[in-house]
Amino acid sequence: MSLFEINLFWLEIKASFYGFMYALSFVIWYMILNRRKFLSTIQLDDLMMYIFAWVILWGRLWYVIFYNLDYYLSNLLDIFKVWEWWMSFHGWALWVILGLYIFSKRNNVNFLKLWDEICTIVPIWLLLGRIWNYFNKELLGFSGYNGPLAIEKAWVYYFPSPLVEAFLEWFVLLIILNIVYRHKKFNGQISALFLAGYWIFRLLVEIFFREPDSHLWLFFWFISMWELLSLPMIAAWVLLYYFCNKK
């Protein structure tokens, strides 16, 4: 879905709704972090560039590798069609964490505290992304639903699972994270809680509200690609909470 299209001679310019959501989330992130004064203005500018670059690069490549590799091997140039913007949460999350670690070392900032600060605002991006999924008729819920906010695609009506995800991953998770943030006992606590909360809420939607990706379906007849890729995230959540709490 595009916000608008401009044709200048042979050049076609498209402003995607998804790209707008990314830009808006980064603006909101910047404003919140700037008000907290956790970093200097120069450090915050550098941090936003770190996150933006790593999100775009690795979120895209992770999706290409794990979700639709056969297609992209046959259509290599489509990998660079960022206006189509299929991305993977696991890809950008993993590499953004690595980017935060590199940034923290170069700027003498506590890595776990920085990670906690970022995790309190990530649900804002999740909200905007899920709204885009809804309008673009993606991540479809079970078919045959004719109730409010149903997603119509190819004359079939689906349950609006992206909106359920938006509510859980944004509203509920954002409240939980920021309540705990005000009473945080150790660095890394918010990061561990985010991994746990996101995994639980997304898993609920995957099991009860969503149909598997049509080109992947289920592995071993019961587990989706997202659930498979989330197994290391569960281990990271447990280890992070255990070792940070011991300190």
N, C-alpha and C positions, 0 to 999 in steps of 0.2 A: 504494500500500500504506500502510495506517495502523497506527500502533502501538496506538492505542485510539480510540474514539469515545464522546463524551458528548452526550446529548440533554437539554437543559434547556428545557422548554416548546417554544417554536418555534425555539430556538437549537441548532444542531448544531456541536459542537466536535470537530475531528479533529487528532490529533497525527501528522504524517506521518513515516515512516522517513527520508525525505530531509531534512526539516527537522531531525530529530534529528542526522543526520550532519553537517549544516552547523554546528549549535550545538556539537557535540563537537569538530569540527576547530578552531573558533575558540577554544575553551577550551584545547586543546592548544597552538595557536599562541601564545596569550597566556602560557602557562606557560613555554614555551621562550624566547620573546623577553624575558620578565621575568628569567629566569635569566642571560641574556647581558648585561644591564645596558647595552645599547646606547642605550636611551632611559630617561627618567625615568618614573615610574609614571603621572603625568598625561599625558605625551606618548604613552605606550603605550595608555592608555585612549582617547585621541583617535584614535590610529591605527587601533585596532580598529573604532571607529565609522565612520571613513572607509571602511575596506575593506568592512565589512559592508554599508553603505548602497550603495556603488557596485557590489558584487557582485550584490546582489539586484536593483537597478534595471536595470543595463545587461546583466547576464547574461540576464535575462528578456526585455527588449526586443529584444536581438539575436536571440534564438531566434524571437521572434514575427515579426520582419522578414524574416529570411533562411531560416527553416526551415518556417514554416507560415503565411505571411501571408494566403493566401486564406481559410483557416479562421477566423483571428482577425478578419479584416475582416467576416466574417459573424456572428461571435460575440464582440463587443467585450468583454463582461463577463468572458469566460473569460480574458482577459489578466491579470485580477487574482486568478485562482484559484491563489495561490501554493502551496497544498497539493498541486496537481498538479505544479508545480515543474519544468517543462521549462526548461532553461537552456542557454546557449551559452558554451563556454570562451572563444572569441575575444572575445565581448562583454564578459564580466567582466574578462578579462585586459587588454584594451586600456584600458578605463576605470579599472581599478584602478591601472594604471601612471600614468595621468593624475592620479588621486587621490593617489598617492604623491608625485608631483612637486609638487602644490599643497601637500600636507602638509609636504614638506621645505622649501619656500620659506617657509612661515609659521612653521616651527619652527627654521629655521637648521640643518638637518640635511643632510648630504651625500646627494643623491638616489640616486646609483649605489650607494653603500654600503647605504643603506636597502633598495633594490631587491634587492641581493644577499642581505641578511638574510632577506627575505620568500621569495625563491626557494628557499632551503635547506629551508623547511618546507612549501611548497605541495604536494609529493608526498603529504603526510599527508592533505590534503583530497582529492587524486585517488584515493587508496586507498579512503577512506570512500565517495566518490561511486560508484566502480565496484562496490563491494560492494552498494550500493543498486540500481544498474542490474541486477546479477545477480538479486537477490531479486525485483525488480519486472519481470523478464523483458524487459529492454530491450537495445538494441545487440546484437542477435542475431548469432551466428556462422552459418556455413553449415548448412543443414538436412540432415537425414538422419543426424545424429550420435547414436549410442546409448551412448557411453562414459561414464566417470565425470563427475559434475557437469553432465550435460546439462541444458539449459533446455527445459522442456516448455511449449508454448504452443499452444492450440487443437489438441491431439492431434498436434502435430508437434514433433520433438526437434531442438534446435539446439546447436551448439558453444558452450561458455561463454566467448565472447570477452571479456566484461567482466572475468573473472578473469585472463585473459592480460594485459589492459591494466593491471589492478591490480598485477600482479607487476612488469611493466616500468616503469610510470609511478611506482610507489611504491618497491618494494624496490631495483631496479637503479638507477633515477634518483636516489633518495635517497642511496644509498651513494656514487655518483659525485660528486654535488654536495657532499656533506659531506667527502669526501676532498680534493677540490680546494679547498674552503673553508678547510681547515686550512693550505693552502700557497698561498693566493691571492696573486697577484702585482700585481693592479691592480683597482680598483673597476669593476664592470661585468662582470667575468669570469664570475661565477657566473650572472648574469642571461643572458648570451649562451649559456652552456653549458646552462642550463635550456631556453631556446627551442630550441636545437639538439637536445637529448636528447628533449624531449617530442615535437617534430616527428618525429624518426626513429622512436621507439617507436610513436607513434600511427599513423604511416604504415604501418609493418609490419603492425599489426593491421588497418588499413583494407584493405590489399591482400590479405593472406593468411588472415585469420580472420573478417572481418565481411561481412555482407550489407549493401548500401546501404539507407538509409531507404526504406521501402516507398512513402511518399508523394512522394519526390523521385527515387529511383533514381539514375542517373548522368547527368551533363552530357556531351554529346558522346560518349556511350557508354563513357567510360573514367575520368572524374574525378568524385569525390563533392563534395558541398557543403563538407564539412570541408576537403578537399584544396584546393578553390578558395579558400576563405577563408584558408587557411594560407600562400598565396603571399607576402603582405606580411610574414608572420612570418619567413619565410626571409630576406627582404631585411633585416629589422630585426636578425636574429641576426648576419648578415655585417657590417653596418655598425657595430653596437654593438661587436663584438669588434675590428674594425679600428681604429676611432677611439679606443676606450678603451685598447687596447694601445699605440697610438702615444703616448698621454699618459704 
